[in-house]
Every structure is written in C-alpha cells, then in structure tokens.
C-alpha cells in the first residue's frame, strides 16, 4: 500500500484512518476476501471502495466486521452483510460478527476519485458537497426530479445539458 502516503493530504481524517487500518492490518487476507463483496446497487465497486467497510479483524476464532452505511436505513446494508458473511464462510470463517457503526457518518468525501469514476461509468453520480455532475456529459447544470431514484439511497436527477436522467448517491 505505498499509495497510502500519497493520499493522506487529500483525505478526511476518518478516511485516512480507515486506509491505515487496512495497510497495517494483522489480517490482510480478511480485507482481501471482502474485496469480493460489491455494493449490491452499484456492483462495480467493492464495500471497501465505497467506504462502507470500516474494519475487519480476527478476534479469537471469530471475524469481527465494522460497517458504516452510506445512508441510514439503506436496505442494501442487509445484503452487504449477508454477502460479506458468505464470502468469509467460503474461506472457512463461519463465526462472523458485524457491527453497524453510524458515527462518524459516511460522506461522499470518503470516495476515491477511482470509485467516483467507476460509479459515473455505471451511471451513478456521487455529489461533491451539494453539487452533482451528470455522469454522461459532466455538466453541472442539473435538476432534481425526485428524492427517490432507482433505490431509496439515491435521488433521481436530470441533466439539462444532455437531458439524460441519472441517479445521485445520497449521503446520510
Ligand atoms: Zn449530461
């Protein structure tokens, strides 16, 4: 993880701490196993890339996972937890405890530029503060159509430049 040091000045403190937890983890194989778990709603980015996976470690013969939802009440969290348990079970880790941690709250600032690119390619925009850009053409001349997009965790926008509708990720 040589890139960690390069990212530090650009990252919020909690996100830097999360990356260091992974970089310094005594159980890197557990993080690697969970890299197989994708966001069920944006299946091109992993729970780690999304910033949901906060920590994973061995405690005795159990695996202890900490996850922070992107949005309170996000129904995808249940699927994410089940998928994480399944990925670990395949590798023989059958005792898994999952803690859902709400504070500090997830923010789109935890997304890497790479995660944002992957999401945009999938047609979902991650807002930057309260601004969202069209994933098709990059225009910021956009309007909210509905607070609820394809899922409760996303809002539906329309781009005024290319008139394409798109989903925007909601933060807590
Ligand atoms: Zn557009």
Backbone and ligand atoms as CSV (ligand in chain L), in Angstrom:
chain,resi,resn,atom,element,x,y,z
A,1,UNK,N,N,0.846,-1.200,0.000
A,1,UNK,CA,C,0.000,0.000,0.000
A,1,UNK,C,C,0.880,1.247,0.000
A,2,UNK,N,N,1.790,1.353,-0.951
A,2,UNK,CA,C,2.678,2.516,-0.973
A,2,UNK,C,C,1.916,3.794,-1.296
A,3,UNK,N,N,0.724,3.647,-1.915
A,3,UNK,CA,C,-0.005,4.853,-2.306
A,3,UNK,C,C,-0.665,5.552,-1.121
A,4,UNK,N,N,-0.734,4.886,0.039
A,4,UNK,CA,C,-1.404,5.488,1.195
A,4,UNK,C,C,-0.802,6.846,1.536
A,5,UNK,N,N,0.515,6.907,1.590
A,5,UNK,CA,C,1.177,8.158,1.980
A,5,UNK,C,C,0.839,9.289,1.011
A,6,UNK,N,N,0.733,8.947,-0.276
A,6,UNK,CA,C,0.440,9.971,-1.282
A,6,UNK,C,C,-0.962,10.554,-1.113
A,7,UNK,N,N,-1.868,9.756,-0.558
A,7,UNK,CA,C,-3.265,10.171,-0.479
A,7,UNK,C,C,-3.557,10.995,0.769
A,8,UNK,N,N,-2.712,10.883,1.769
A,8,UNK,CA,C,-3.012,11.472,3.066
A,8,UNK,C,C,-3.433,12.949,3.019
A,9,UNK,N,N,-2.730,13.797,2.277
A,9,UNK,CA,C,-3.112,15.210,2.325
A,9,UNK,C,C,-4.494,15.468,1.728
A,10,UNK,N,N,-5.007,14.543,0.905
A,10,UNK,CA,C,-6.268,14.771,0.211
A,10,UNK,C,C,-7.469,14.213,0.966
A,11,UNK,N,N,-7.208,13.448,2.004
A,11,UNK,CA,C,-8.282,12.668,2.600
A,11,UNK,C,C,-8.777,13.221,3.923
A,12,UNK,N,N,-10.110,13.067,4.172
A,12,UNK,CA,C,-10.611,13.373,5.511
A,12,UNK,C,C,-9.933,12.445,6.525
A,13,UNK,N,N,-9.856,12.931,7.765
A,13,UNK,CA,C,-9.134,12.209,8.806
A,13,UNK,C,C,-9.633,10.773,8.995
A,14,UNK,N,N,-10.986,10.582,9.019
A,14,UNK,CA,C,-11.529,9.234,9.266
A,14,UNK,C,C,-11.172,8.289,8.123
A,15,UNK,N,N,-11.149,8.848,6.897
A,15,UNK,CA,C,-10.847,8.021,5.739
A,15,UNK,C,C,-9.367,7.628,5.737
A,16,UNK,N,N,-8.526,8.562,6.155
A,16,UNK,CA,C,-7.103,8.248,6.275
A,16,UNK,C,C,-6.909,7.132,7.305
A,17,UNK,N,N,-7.623,7.236,8.435
A,17,UNK,CA,C,-7.508,6.228,9.495
A,17,UNK,C,C,-7.963,4.866,8.974
A,18,UNK,N,N,-9.017,4.857,8.165
A,18,UNK,CA,C,-9.533,3.600,7.613
A,18,UNK,C,C,-8.488,2.943,6.713
A,19,UNK,N,N,-7.872,3.741,5.867
A,19,UNK,CA,C,-6.846,3.180,4.974
A,19,UNK,C,C,-5.646,2.658,5.746
A,20,UNK,N,N,-5.297,3.369,6.802
A,20,UNK,CA,C,-4.155,2.902,7.602
A,20,UNK,C,C,-4.511,1.612,8.345
A,21,UNK,N,N,-5.797,1.491,8.770
A,21,UNK,CA,C,-6.214,0.238,9.415
A,21,UNK,C,C,-5.998,-0.936,8.461
A,22,UNK,N,N,-6.334,-0.709,7.204
A,22,UNK,CA,C,-6.133,-1.796,6.233
A,22,UNK,C,C,-4.641,-2.018,5.977
A,23,UNK,N,N,-3.915,-0.929,5.767
A,23,UNK,CA,C,-2.487,-1.051,5.443
A,23,UNK,C,C,-1.720,-1.739,6.567
A,24,UNK,N,N,-2.120,-1.494,7.807
A,24,UNK,CA,C,-1.390,-2.028,8.966
A,24,UNK,C,C,-2.075,-3.246,9.571
A,25,UNK,N,N,-3.082,-3.783,8.892
A,25,UNK,CA,C,-3.861,-4.871,9.477
A,25,UNK,C,C,-3.027,-6.132,9.688
A,26,UNK,N,N,-3.194,-6.794,10.844
A,26,UNK,CA,C,-2.552,-8.094,11.037
A,26,UNK,C,C,-3.264,-9.203,10.241
A,27,UNK,N,N,-4.426,-8.905,9.686
A,27,UNK,CA,C,-5.199,-9.901,8.923
A,27,UNK,C,C,-5.517,-9.393,7.512
A,28,UNK,N,N,-4.485,-9.085,6.705
A,28,UNK,CA,C,-4.772,-8.532,5.363
A,28,UNK,C,C,-5.613,-9.484,4.520
A,29,UNK,N,N,-5.529,-10.805,4.794
A,29,UNK,CA,C,-6.294,-11.758,3.989
A,29,UNK,C,C,-7.799,-11.548,4.157
A,30,UNK,N,N,-8.220,-11.047,5.328
A,30,UNK,CA,C,-9.655,-10.811,5.541
A,30,UNK,C,C,-10.127,-9.635,4.690
A,31,UNK,N,N,-9.323,-8.578,4.637
A,31,UNK,CA,C,-9.663,-7.436,3.766
A,31,UNK,C,C,-9.723,-7.909,2.322
A,32,UNK,N,N,-8.743,-8.739,1.931
A,32,UNK,CA,C,-8.707,-9.215,0.546
A,32,UNK,C,C,-9.946,-10.049,0.216
A,33,UNK,N,N,-10.357,-10.898,1.176
A,33,UNK,CA,C,-11.561,-11.717,0.953
A,33,UNK,C,C,-12.782,-10.827,0.733
A,34,UNK,N,N,-12.873,-9.749,1.509
A,34,UNK,CA,C,-14.053,-8.889,1.413
A,34,UNK,C,C,-14.012,-7.991,0.173
A,35,UNK,N,N,-12.855,-7.961,-0.512
A,35,UNK,CA,C,-12.800,-7.240,-1.791
A,35,UNK,C,C,-13.665,-7.923,-2.847
A,36,UNK,N,N,-14.135,-9.151,-2.546
A,36,UNK,CA,C,-15.032,-9.845,-3.478
A,36,UNK,C,C,-16.471,-9.375,-3.305
A,37,UNK,N,N,-16.722,-8.571,-2.270
A,37,UNK,CA,C,-18.098,-8.151,-1.982
A,37,UNK,C,C,-18.350,-6.770,-2.592
A,38,UNK,N,N,-19.311,-6.739,-3.515
A,38,UNK,CA,C,-19.641,-5.496,-4.214
A,38,UNK,C,C,-20.864,-4.835,-3.588
A,39,UNK,N,N,-20.970,-3.535,-3.797
A,39,UNK,CA,C,-22.201,-2.842,-3.445
A,39,UNK,C,C,-23.320,-3.464,-4.280
A,40,UNK,N,N,-24.385,-4.006,-3.648
A,40,UNK,CA,C,-25.439,-4.661,-4.450
A,40,UNK,C,C,-26.124,-3.712,-5.430
A,41,UNK,N,N,-26.067,-2.407,-5.142
A,41,UNK,CA,C,-26.755,-1.453,-6.021
A,41,UNK,C,C,-25.828,-0.862,-7.087
A,42,UNK,N,N,-24.535,-0.881,-6.825
A,42,UNK,CA,C,-23.553,-0.397,-7.802
A,42,UNK,C,C,-22.473,-1.474,-7.879
A,43,UNK,N,N,-22.782,-2.593,-8.574
A,43,UNK,CA,C,-21.926,-3.789,-8.462
A,43,UNK,C,C,-20.571,-3.664,-9.146
A,44,UNK,N,N,-20.098,-2.442,-9.358
A,44,UNK,CA,C,-18.757,-2.258,-9.915
A,44,UNK,C,C,-17.786,-1.753,-8.846
A,45,UNK,N,N,-18.302,-1.442,-7.640
A,45,UNK,CA,C,-17.362,-1.034,-6.597
A,45,UNK,C,C,-17.551,-1.878,-5.342
A,46,UNK,N,N,-16.434,-2.132,-4.679
A,46,UNK,CA,C,-16.442,-3.015,-3.510
A,46,UNK,C,C,-16.893,-2.237,-2.270
A,47,UNK,N,N,-17.217,-2.987,-1.230
A,47,UNK,CA,C,-17.599,-2.344,0.038
A,47,UNK,C,C,-16.456,-1.484,0.562
A,48,UNK,N,N,-15.236,-1.923,0.310
A,48,UNK,CA,C,-14.078,-1.135,0.753
A,48,UNK,C,C,-13.982,0.163,-0.050
A,49,UNK,N,N,-14.109,0.053,-1.370
A,49,UNK,CA,C,-14.012,1.243,-2.230
A,49,UNK,C,C,-15.135,2.239,-1.935
A,50,UNK,N,N,-16.281,1.695,-1.545
A,50,UNK,CA,C,-17.434,2.543,-1.242
A,50,UNK,C,C,-17.244,3.278,0.088
A,51,UNK,N,N,-16.343,2.758,0.931
A,51,UNK,CA,C,-16.127,3.381,2.239
A,51,UNK,C,C,-17.042,2.811,3.308
A,52,UNK,N,N,-17.774,1.743,2.977
A,52,UNK,CA,C,-18.691,1.116,3.941
A,52,UNK,C,C,-17.930,0.188,4.891
A,53,UNK,N,N,-16.976,-0.554,4.348
A,53,UNK,CA,C,-16.185,-1.468,5.180
A,53,UNK,C,C,-15.161,-0.659,5.970
A,54,UNK,N,N,-15.378,-0.593,7.271
A,54,UNK,CA,C,-14.512,0.219,8.131
A,54,UNK,C,C,-13.370,-0.569,8.739
A,55,UNK,N,N,-13.663,-1.807,9.119
A,55,UNK,CA,C,-12.613,-2.621,9.731
A,55,UNK,C,C,-13.016,-4.086,9.649
A,56,UNK,N,N,-12.013,-4.945,9.609
A,56,UNK,CA,C,-12.246,-6.384,9.736
A,56,UNK,C,C,-11.028,-6.956,10.444
A,57,UNK,N,N,-11.284,-7.763,11.459
A,57,UNK,CA,C,-10.164,-8.353,12.196
A,57,UNK,C,C,-10.576,-9.674,12.818
A,58,UNK,N,N,-9.577,-10.483,13.151
A,58,UNK,CA,C,-9.820,-11.737,13.851
A,58,UNK,C,C,-9.860,-11.453,15.340
A,59,UNK,N,N,-10.895,-11.957,15.997
A,59,UNK,CA,C,-10.961,-11.897,17.449
A,59,UNK,C,C,-11.180,-13.325,17.922
A,60,UNK,N,N,-10.112,-13.958,18.416
A,60,UNK,CA,C,-10.208,-15.372,18.757
A,60,UNK,C,C,-10.488,-16.150,17.487
A,61,UNK,N,N,-11.573,-16.946,17.466
A,61,UNK,CA,C,-11.884,-17.679,16.235
A,61,UNK,C,C,-13.035,-17.016,15.471
A,62,UNK,N,N,-13.341,-15.764,15.826
A,62,UNK,CA,C,-14.401,-15.042,15.129
A,62,UNK,C,C,-13.821,-13.928,14.267
A,63,UNK,N,N,-14.550,-13.622,13.215
A,63,UNK,CA,C,-14.206,-12.453,12.408
A,63,UNK,C,C,-15.144,-11.327,12.815
A,64,UNK,N,N,-14.557,-10.180,13.099
A,64,UNK,CA,C,-15.322,-9.026,13.548
A,64,UNK,C,C,-15.256,-7.955,12.454
A,65,UNK,N,N,-16.428,-7.552,11.973
A,65,UNK,CA,C,-16.504,-6.577,10.874
A,65,UNK,C,C,-17.197,-5.314,11.368
A,66,UNK,N,N,-16.696,-4.160,10.970
A,66,UNK,CA,C,-17.383,-2.903,11.252
A,66,UNK,C,C,-17.762,-2.261,9.918
A,67,UNK,N,N,-19.055,-1.930,9.782
A,67,UNK,CA,C,-19.522,-1.295,8.554
A,67,UNK,C,C,-20.277,-0.013,8.893
A,68,UNK,N,N,-20.123,0.994,8.042
A,68,UNK,CA,C,-20.862,2.250,8.180
A,68,UNK,C,C,-21.741,2.414,6.957
A,69,UNK,N,N,-23.074,2.481,7.137
A,69,UNK,CA,C,-23.951,2.618,5.962
A,69,UNK,C,C,-23.763,3.976,5.287
A,70,UNK,N,N,-23.976,3.997,3.970
A,70,UNK,CA,C,-23.884,5.262,3.252
A,70,UNK,C,C,-25.085,6.143,3.573
A,71,UNK,N,N,-26.157,5.501,3.995
A,71,UNK,CA,C,-27.409,6.214,4.174
A,71,UNK,C,C,-28.174,5.462,5.251
A,72,UNK,N,N,-28.648,6.166,6.274
A,72,UNK,CA,C,-29.335,5.484,7.377
A,72,UNK,C,C,-30.591,4.805,6.849
A,73,UNK,N,N,-30.752,3.540,7.210
A,73,UNK,CA,C,-31.921,2.805,6.761
A,73,UNK,C,C,-31.758,2.246,5.365
A,74,UNK,N,N,-30.537,2.340,4.814
A,74,UNK,CA,C,-30.297,1.798,3.475
A,74,UNK,C,C,-30.584,0.301,3.478
A,75,UNK,N,N,-31.564,-0.151,2.693
A,75,UNK,CA,C,-31.905,-1.575,2.710
A,75,UNK,C,C,-30.783,-2.445,2.163
A,76,UNK,N,N,-29.877,-1.857,1.386
A,76,UNK,CA,C,-28.774,-2.641,0.820
A,76,UNK,C,C,-27.818,-3.136,1.896
A,77,UNK,N,N,-27.843,-2.511,3.080
A,77,UNK,CA,C,-26.922,-2.929,4.146
A,77,UNK,C,C,-27.119,-4.393,4.514
A,78,UNK,N,N,-28.370,-4.853,4.508
A,78,UNK,CA,C,-28.645,-6.248,4.852
A,78,UNK,C,C,-27.992,-7.180,3.837
A,79,UNK,N,N,-28.105,-6.812,2.563
A,79,UNK,CA,C,-27.498,-7.616,1.501
A,79,UNK,C,C,-25.968,-7.589,1.631
A,80,UNK,N,N,-25.429,-6.400,1.908
A,80,UNK,CA,C,-23.972,-6.280,2.050
A,80,UNK,C,C,-23.470,-7.188,3.176
A,81,UNK,N,N,-24.212,-7.184,4.283
A,81,UNK,CA,C,-23.810,-8.002,5.424
A,81,UNK,C,C,-23.875,-9.490,5.064
A,82,UNK,N,N,-24.950,-9.892,4.407
A,82,UNK,CA,C,-25.086,-11.303,4.002
A,82,UNK,C,C,-23.986,-11.701,3.020
A,83,UNK,N,N,-23.679,-10.816,2.077
A,83,UNK,CA,C,-22.630,-11.118,1.094
A,83,UNK,C,C,-21.261,-11.224,1.769
A,84,UNK,N,N,-21.020,-10.351,2.758
A,84,UNK,CA,C,-19.746,-10.398,3.490
A,84,UNK,C,C,-19.634,-11.717,4.251
A,85,UNK,N,N,-20.721,-12.115,4.914
A,85,UNK,CA,C,-20.716,-13.391,5.646
A,85,UNK,C,C,-20.469,-14.557,4.697
A,86,UNK,N,N,-21.094,-14.505,3.506
A,86,UNK,CA,C,-20.943,-15.594,2.538
A,86,UNK,C,C,-19.502,-15.686,2.036
A,87,UNK,N,N,-18.888,-14.524,1.759
A,87,UNK,CA,C,-17.504,-14.514,1.264
A,87,UNK,C,C,-16.561,-15.092,2.313
A,88,UNK,N,N,-16.803,-14.763,3.572
A,88,UNK,CA,C,-15.936,-15.273,4.645
A,88,UNK,C,C,-16.197,-16.759,4.883
A,89,UNK,N,N,-17.461,-17.169,4.795
A,89,UNK,CA,C,-17.801,-18.573,5.018
A,89,UNK,C,C,-17.127,-19.470,3.983
A,90,UNK,N,N,-17.044,-18.981,2.745
A,90,UNK,CA,C,-16.392,-19.759,1.678
A,90,UNK,C,C,-14.933,-20.028,1.995
A,91,UNK,N,N,-14.328,-19.104,2.751
A,91,UNK,CA,C,-12.918,-19.267,3.122
A,91,UNK,C,C,-12.789,-19.960,4.478
A,92,UNK,N,N,-13.915,-20.422,5.028
A,92,UNK,CA,C,-13.864,-21.200,6.273
A,92,UNK,C,C,-14.104,-20.400,7.542
A,93,UNK,N,N,-14.382,-19.118,7.385
A,93,UNK,CA,C,-14.668,-18.292,8.569
A,93,UNK,C,C,-16.178,-18.298,8.817
A,94,UNK,N,N,-16.601,-19.104,9.779
A,94,UNK,CA,C,-18.040,-19.292,9.978
A,94,UNK,C,C,-18.600,-18.426,11.097
A,95,UNK,N,N,-17.737,-18.021,12.029
A,95,UNK,CA,C,-18.197,-17.140,13.113
A,95,UNK,C,C,-17.884,-15.705,12.729
A,96,UNK,N,N,-18.926,-14.976,12.382
A,96,UNK,CA,C,-18.739,-13.601,11.924
A,96,UNK,C,C,-19.668,-12.691,12.692
A,97,UNK,N,N,-19.101,-11.643,13.250
A,97,UNK,CA,C,-19.913,-10.663,13.962
A,97,UNK,C,C,-19.818,-9.351,13.193
A,98,UNK,N,N,-20.966,-8.706,12.969
A,98,UNK,CA,C,-20.977,-7.452,12.209
A,98,UNK,C,C,-21.500,-6.332,13.089
A,99,UNK,N,N,-20.703,-5.296,13.221
A,99,UNK,CA,C,-21.159,-4.097,13.932
A,99,UNK,C,C,-21.481,-3.026,12.899
A,100,UNK,N,N,-22.661,-2.406,13.027
A,100,UNK,CA,C,-23.013,-1.279,12.172
A,100,UNK,C,C,-22.727,-0.003,12.949
A,101,UNK,N,N,-21.812,0.778,12.436
A,101,UNK,CA,C,-21.395,1.996,13.138
A,101,UNK,C,C,-21.890,3.210,12.367
A,102,UNK,N,N,-22.647,4.060,13.046
A,102,UNK,CA,C,-23.255,5.220,12.363
A,102,UNK,C,C,-22.407,6.489,12.487
A,103,UNK,N,N,-21.503,6.522,13.466
A,103,UNK,CA,C,-20.680,7.720,13.654
A,103,UNK,C,C,-19.203,7.329,13.669
A,104,UNK,N,N,-18.334,8.053,12.974
A,104,UNK,CA,C,-18.682,9.206,12.144
A,104,UNK,C,C,-19.489,8.777,10.914
A,105,UNK,N,N,-20.387,9.662,10.509
A,105,UNK,CA,C,-21.269,9.358,9.385
A,105,UNK,C,C,-20.483,9.290,8.077
A,106,UNK,N,N,-20.927,8.360,7.235
A,106,UNK,CA,C,-20.337,8.236,5.895
A,106,UNK,C,C,-20.549,9.532,5.124
A,107,UNK,N,N,-19.570,9.878,4.325
A,107,UNK,CA,C,-19.729,11.044,3.457
A,107,UNK,C,C,-19.122,10.709,2.094
A,108,UNK,N,N,-19.580,11.401,1.076
A,108,UNK,CA,C,-19.048,11.141,-0.263
A,108,UNK,C,C,-17.572,11.531,-0.346
A,109,UNK,N,N,-17.077,12.284,0.659
A,109,UNK,CA,C,-15.653,12.616,0.683
A,109,UNK,C,C,-14.796,11.365,0.872
A,110,UNK,N,N,-15.428,10.270,1.333
A,110,UNK,CA,C,-14.676,9.024,1.521
A,110,UNK,C,C,-14.478,8.265,0.219
A,111,UNK,N,N,-15.157,8.686,-0.831
A,111,UNK,CA,C,-14.990,8.004,-2.125
A,111,UNK,C,C,-13.698,8.463,-2.780
A,112,UNK,N,N,-12.949,7.518,-3.309
A,112,UNK,CA,C,-11.736,7.890,-4.030
A,112,UNK,C,C,-12.123,8.363,-5.430
A,113,UNK,N,N,-11.228,9.112,-6.086
A,113,UNK,CA,C,-11.502,9.502,-7.480
A,113,UNK,C,C,-11.782,8.267,-8.344
A,114,UNK,N,N,-11.068,7.177,-8.060
A,114,UNK,CA,C,-11.269,5.924,-8.810
A,114,UNK,C,C,-12.686,5.381,-8.577
A,115,UNK,N,N,-13.146,5.412,-7.318
A,115,UNK,CA,C,-14.506,4.946,-7.019
A,115,UNK,C,C,-15.523,5.825,-7.734
A,116,UNK,N,N,-15.281,7.146,-7.711
A,116,UNK,CA,C,-16.197,8.069,-8.391
A,116,UNK,C,C,-16.253,7.777,-9.887
A,117,UNK,N,N,-15.081,7.504,-10.474
A,117,UNK,CA,C,-15.047,7.196,-11.921
A,117,UNK,C,C,-15.849,5.935,-12.224
A,118,UNK,N,N,-15.654,4.899,-11.382
A,118,UNK,CA,C,-16.378,3.643,-11.614
A,118,UNK,C,C,-17.884,3.849,-11.478
A,119,UNK,N,N,-18.292,4.647,-10.468
A,119,UNK,CA,C,-19.716,4.900,-10.268
A,119,UNK,C,C,-20.294,5.673,-11.444
A,120,UNK,N,N,-19.557,6.698,-11.904
A,120,UNK,CA,C,-20.050,7.504,-13.024
A,120,UNK,C,C,-20.196,6.640,-14.267
A,121,UNK,N,N,-19.226,5.720,-14.477
A,121,UNK,CA,C,-19.300,4.825,-15.639
A,121,UNK,C,C,-20.520,3.916,-15.535
A,122,UNK,N,N,-20.955,3.673,-14.301
A,122,UNK,CA,C,-22.149,2.843,-14.083
A,122,UNK,C,C,-23.422,3.689,-14.151
A,123,UNK,N,N,-23.250,5.022,-14.245
A,123,UNK,CA,C,-24.399,5.914,-14.394
A,123,UNK,C,C,-24.904,6.521,-13.106
A,124,UNK,N,N,-24.104,6.396,-12.034
A,124,UNK,CA,C,-24.492,6.971,-10.744
A,124,UNK,C,C,-23.499,8.057,-10.375
A,125,UNK,N,N,-24.010,9.249,-10.063
A,125,UNK,CA,C,-23.137,10.350,-9.685
A,125,UNK,C,C,-23.011,10.415,-8.171
A,126,UNK,N,N,-21.811,10.672,-7.702
A,126,UNK,CA,C,-21.596,10.941,-6.279
A,126,UNK,C,C,-21.480,12.447,-6.134
A,127,UNK,N,N,-22.352,13.060,-5.325
A,127,UNK,CA,C,-22.295,14.512,-5.217
A,127,UNK,C,C,-21.010,14.968,-4.550
A,128,UNK,N,N,-20.598,16.173,-4.905
A,128,UNK,CA,C,-19.443,16.798,-4.285
A,128,UNK,C,C,-20.021,17.949,-3.472
A,129,UNK,N,N,-20.131,17.792,-2.159
A,129,UNK,CA,C,-20.894,18.747,-1.372
A,129,UNK,C,C,-22.343,18.629,-1.798
A,130,UNK,N,N,-22.990,19.741,-2.194
A,130,UNK,CA,C,-24.370,19.622,-2.663
A,130,UNK,C,C,-24.448,19.729,-4.187
A,131,UNK,N,N,-23.290,19.629,-4.841
A,131,UNK,CA,C,-23.276,19.693,-6.301
A,131,UNK,C,C,-23.156,18.294,-6.886
A,132,UNK,N,N,-23.910,18.042,-7.945
A,132,UNK,CA,C,-23.793,16.759,-8.639
A,132,UNK,C,C,-23.578,17.042,-10.119
A,133,UNK,N,N,-22.695,16.267,-10.732
A,133,UNK,CA,C,-22.438,16.430,-12.159
A,133,UNK,C,C,-23.025,15.248,-12.918
A,134,UNK,N,N,-23.496,15.508,-14.120
A,134,UNK,CA,C,-24.054,14.455,-14.968
A,134,UNK,C,C,-22.975,13.422,-15.306
A,135,UNK,N,N,-23.251,12.117,-15.019
A,135,UNK,CA,C,-22.227,11.106,-15.329
A,135,UNK,C,C,-22.061,10.885,-16.839
A,136,UNK,N,N,-23.025,11.352,-17.639
A,136,UNK,CA,C,-22.923,11.175,-19.095
A,136,UNK,C,C,-22.019,12.227,-19.725
A,137,UNK,N,N,-22.268,13.509,-19.373
A,137,UNK,CA,C,-21.561,14.583,-20.088
A,137,UNK,C,C,-20.760,15.490,-19.152
A,138,UNK,N,N,-20.908,15.286,-17.829
A,138,UNK,CA,C,-20.104,16.081,-16.893
A,138,UNK,C,C,-20.691,17.442,-16.558
A,139,UNK,N,N,-21.818,17.814,-17.177
A,139,UNK,CA,C,-22.421,19.119,-16.907
A,139,UNK,C,C,-22.922,19.200,-15.464
A,140,UNK,N,N,-22.774,20.375,-14.859
A,140,UNK,CA,C,-23.316,20.587,-13.517
A,140,UNK,C,C,-24.654,21.318,-13.571
A,141,UNK,N,N,-25.154,21.513,-14.778
A,141,UNK,CA,C,-26.461,22.138,-14.957
A,141,UNK,C,C,-27.515,21.028,-14.885
A,142,UNK,N,N,-27.886,20.676,-13.634
A,142,UNK,CA,C,-28.756,19.523,-13.418
A,142,UNK,C,C,-29.899,19.906,-12.482
A,143,UNK,N,N,-30.969,19.135,-12.517
A,143,UNK,CA,C,-32.114,19.410,-11.655
A,143,UNK,C,C,-32.583,18.127,-10.982
A,144,UNK,N,N,-33.071,18.257,-9.743
A,144,UNK,CA,C,-33.628,17.104,-9.040
A,144,UNK,C,C,-35.019,16.821,-9.593
A,145,UNK,N,N,-35.262,15.587,-9.978
A,145,UNK,CA,C,-36.598,15.199,-10.432
A,145,UNK,C,C,-37.369,14.582,-9.273
A,146,UNK,N,N,-36.666,13.723,-8.505
A,146,UNK,CA,C,-37.317,13.045,-7.394
A,146,UNK,C,C,-36.286,12.752,-6.321
A,147,UNK,N,N,-36.715,12.832,-5.049
A,147,UNK,CA,C,-35.809,12.486,-3.953
A,147,UNK,C,C,-35.515,10.993,-3.940
A,148,UNK,N,N,-36.314,10.221,-4.691
A,148,UNK,CA,C,-36.085,8.782,-4.730
A,148,UNK,C,C,-35.807,8.331,-6.151
A,149,UNK,N,N,-34.613,7.751,-6.353
A,149,UNK,CA,C,-34.226,7.246,-7.667
A,149,UNK,C,C,-34.555,5.776,-7.766
A,150,UNK,N,N,-33.636,4.999,-8.357
A,150,UNK,CA,C,-33.885,3.570,-8.547
A,150,UNK,C,C,-33.955,2.843,-7.203
A,151,UNK,N,N,-33.364,3.431,-6.156
A,151,UNK,CA,C,-33.474,2.893,-4.800
A,151,UNK,C,C,-33.636,4.064,-3.842
A,152,UNK,N,N,-34.023,3.764,-2.593
A,152,UNK,CA,C,-34.221,4.815,-1.597
A,152,UNK,C,C,-32.919,5.557,-1.290
A,153,UNK,N,N,-31.786,4.933,-1.580
A,153,UNK,CA,C,-30.487,5.541,-1.267
A,153,UNK,C,C,-30.041,6.533,-2.334
A,154,UNK,N,N,-30.832,6.670,-3.383
A,154,UNK,CA,C,-30.417,7.573,-4.454
A,154,UNK,C,C,-31.549,8.524,-4.826
A,155,UNK,N,N,-31.177,9.693,-5.307
A,155,UNK,CA,C,-32.158,10.642,-5.819
A,155,UNK,C,C,-32.059,10.626,-7.341
A,156,UNK,N,N,-33.177,10.967,-7.978
A,156,UNK,CA,C,-33.189,10.980,-9.446
A,156,UNK,C,C,-33.021,12.422,-9.935
A,157,UNK,N,N,-32.035,12.626,-10.788
A,157,UNK,CA,C,-31.751,13.934,-11.360
A,157,UNK,C,C,-31.930,13.862,-12.878
A,158,UNK,N,N,-32.010,15.045,-13.485
A,158,UNK,CA,C,-31.945,15.099,-14.941
A,158,UNK,C,C,-30.923,16.166,-15.323
A,159,UNK,N,N,-30.141,15.837,-16.334
A,159,UNK,CA,C,-29.142,16.773,-16.832
A,159,UNK,C,C,-29.817,17.706,-17.832
A,160,UNK,N,N,-29.644,19.031,-17.631
A,160,UNK,CA,C,-30.271,19.976,-18.559
A,160,UNK,C,C,-29.464,20.107,-19.842
A,161,UNK,N,N,-28.188,19.710,-19.792
A,161,UNK,CA,C,-27.341,19.822,-20.988
A,161,UNK,C,C,-27.647,18.703,-21.987
A,162,UNK,N,N,-27.691,17.437,-21.492
A,162,UNK,CA,C,-27.909,16.320,-22.428
A,162,UNK,C,C,-29.273,15.651,-22.204
A,163,UNK,N,N,-30.031,16.153,-21.255
A,163,UNK,CA,C,-31.378,15.706,-20.873
A,163,UNK,C,C,-31.475,14.238,-20.424
A,164,UNK,N,N,-30.327,13.626,-20.102
A,164,UNK,CA,C,-30.344,12.261,-19.573
A,164,UNK,C,C,-30.694,12.283,-18.081
A,165,UNK,N,N,-31.575,11.369,-17.647
A,165,UNK,CA,C,-31.792,11.221,-16.208
A,165,UNK,C,C,-30.665,10.385,-15.592
A,166,UNK,N,N,-30.349,10.620,-14.325
A,166,UNK,CA,C,-29.326,9.793,-13.662
A,166,UNK,C,C,-29.564,9.764,-12.158
A,167,UNK,N,N,-29.034,8.726,-11.530
A,167,UNK,CA,C,-29.131,8.574,-10.078
A,167,UNK,C,C,-27.989,9.319,-9.394
A,168,UNK,N,N,-28.286,9.905,-8.261
A,168,UNK,CA,C,-27.255,10.553,-7.449
A,168,UNK,C,C,-27.272,9.912,-6.061
A,169,UNK,N,N,-26.109,9.505,-5.622
A,169,UNK,CA,C,-25.942,8.901,-4.316
A,169,UNK,C,C,-26.284,9.898,-3.223
A,170,UNK,N,N,-27.099,9.464,-2.259
A,170,UNK,CA,C,-27.407,10.345,-1.122
A,170,UNK,C,C,-26.448,10.034,0.022
A,171,UNK,N,N,-26.027,11.069,0.706
A,171,UNK,CA,C,-25.248,10.866,1.937
A,171,UNK,C,C,-26.228,10.965,3.104
A,172,UNK,N,N,-25.793,10.494,4.269
A,172,UNK,CA,C,-26.640,10.488,5.455
A,172,UNK,C,C,-27.164,11.891,5.760
L,1,ZN,ZN,ZN,-25.491,15.373,-19.228
